[in-house]
Amino acid sequence: MAEADDGDVEDIGGIDVGAFVSWSDRGGRGYGKVLRIAKGGVLSSGPDTPALKGTSDNPAVEVQYWKMVDGKPTETSTTTVKP
């Protein structure tokens, strides 16, 4: 897995590493926790997944999926990289 330089991992528009986020997904809403943000490097969530290059104008964000179980957010082992 390619890593961004530590100097390139930072907050983006008020979203920091560790923040919980949500987005529109095929099945409704997606929920997750921000693991890494790259503004000048490449991120991938695993060896068999596509990598995204992050730039200052379009950062790449690695997110760990969370799912709702009985109305409570629950951590999963699945991660993804989003622009």
Contacts in CASP RR format, 6 or more apart in sequence:
PFRMAT RR
TARGET T0000
AUTHOR 0000-0000-0000
METHOD contacts of the structure
MODEL  1
MAEADDGDVEDIGGIDVGAFVSWSDRGGRGYGKVLRIAKGGVLSSGPDTP
ALKGTSDNPAVEVQYWKMVDGKPTETSTTTVKP
1 44 0 8 1.000
1 45 0 8 1.000
1 46 0 8 1.000
1 47 0 8 1.000
2 41 0 8 1.000
2 42 0 8 1.000
2 43 0 8 1.000
2 44 0 8 1.000
2 51 0 8 1.000
3 42 0 8 1.000
3 43 0 8 1.000
4 36 0 8 1.000
4 37 0 8 1.000
4 38 0 8 1.000
4 39 0 8 1.000
4 40 0 8 1.000
4 41 0 8 1.000
4 42 0 8 1.000
4 43 0 8 1.000
4 54 0 8 1.000
4 60 0 8 1.000
5 40 0 8 1.000
5 41 0 8 1.000
8 38 0 8 1.000
8 39 0 8 1.000
8 40 0 8 1.000
8 41 0 8 1.000
9 17 0 8 1.000
9 36 0 8 1.000
9 37 0 8 1.000
9 38 0 8 1.000
9 39 0 8 1.000
10 37 0 8 1.000
10 39 0 8 1.000
11 17 0 8 1.000
11 37 0 8 1.000
12 37 0 8 1.000
12 39 0 8 1.000
12 59 0 8 1.000
12 61 0 8 1.000
15 21 0 8 1.000
15 34 0 8 1.000
15 37 0 8 1.000
15 61 0 8 1.000
16 34 0 8 1.000
16 37 0 8 1.000
17 34 0 8 1.000
17 35 0 8 1.000
17 36 0 8 1.000
17 37 0 8 1.000
18 33 0 8 1.000
18 34 0 8 1.000
18 35 0 8 1.000
19 33 0 8 1.000
19 34 0 8 1.000
20 31 0 8 1.000
20 32 0 8 1.000
20 33 0 8 1.000
20 34 0 8 1.000
20 66 0 8 1.000
20 73 0 8 1.000
21 31 0 8 1.000
21 32 0 8 1.000
21 33 0 8 1.000
21 34 0 8 1.000
21 63 0 8 1.000
22 29 0 8 1.000
22 30 0 8 1.000
22 31 0 8 1.000
22 32 0 8 1.000
23 29 0 8 1.000
23 30 0 8 1.000
23 82 0 8 1.000
24 30 0 8 1.000
30 65 0 8 1.000
31 65 0 8 1.000
31 66 0 8 1.000
31 67 0 8 1.000
31 68 0 8 1.000
31 73 0 8 1.000
32 63 0 8 1.000
32 64 0 8 1.000
32 65 0 8 1.000
32 66 0 8 1.000
33 63 0 8 1.000
33 64 0 8 1.000
33 66 0 8 1.000
33 75 0 8 1.000
34 61 0 8 1.000
34 62 0 8 1.000
34 63 0 8 1.000
35 62 0 8 1.000
35 63 0 8 1.000
35 64 0 8 1.000
35 79 0 8 1.000
36 43 0 8 1.000
36 61 0 8 1.000
36 62 0 8 1.000
37 59 0 8 1.000
37 60 0 8 1.000
37 61 0 8 1.000
37 62 0 8 1.000
38 53 0 8 1.000
38 54 0 8 1.000
38 59 0 8 1.000
38 60 0 8 1.000
38 61 0 8 1.000
39 54 0 8 1.000
39 55 0 8 1.000
39 56 0 8 1.000
39 59 0 8 1.000
40 53 0 8 1.000
40 54 0 8 1.000
40 55 0 8 1.000
40 56 0 8 1.000
40 59 0 8 1.000
41 53 0 8 1.000
41 54 0 8 1.000
41 60 0 8 1.000
42 51 0 8 1.000
42 52 0 8 1.000
42 53 0 8 1.000
42 54 0 8 1.000
42 60 0 8 1.000
43 51 0 8 1.000
43 52 0 8 1.000
43 54 0 8 1.000
43 60 0 8 1.000
43 61 0 8 1.000
43 62 0 8 1.000
43 81 0 8 1.000
44 50 0 8 1.000
44 51 0 8 1.000
44 52 0 8 1.000
44 81 0 8 1.000
45 62 0 8 1.000
45 79 0 8 1.000
45 80 0 8 1.000
45 81 0 8 1.000
46 79 0 8 1.000
49 80 0 8 1.000
49 81 0 8 1.000
50 81 0 8 1.000
51 81 0 8 1.000
52 60 0 8 1.000
52 81 0 8 1.000
52 82 0 8 1.000
52 83 0 8 1.000
53 60 0 8 1.000
54 60 0 8 1.000
54 83 0 8 1.000
58 83 0 8 1.000
59 83 0 8 1.000
60 81 0 8 1.000
60 82 0 8 1.000
60 83 0 8 1.000
61 81 0 8 1.000
61 82 0 8 1.000
61 83 0 8 1.000
62 79 0 8 1.000
62 80 0 8 1.000
62 81 0 8 1.000
63 79 0 8 1.000
63 80 0 8 1.000
63 81 0 8 1.000
63 82 0 8 1.000
64 75 0 8 1.000
64 76 0 8 1.000
64 78 0 8 1.000
64 79 0 8 1.000
65 76 0 8 1.000
65 78 0 8 1.000
65 79 0 8 1.000
65 80 0 8 1.000
66 73 0 8 1.000
66 74 0 8 1.000
66 75 0 8 1.000
66 76 0 8 1.000
67 73 0 8 1.000
67 74 0 8 1.000
67 76 0 8 1.000
68 74 0 8 1.000
END
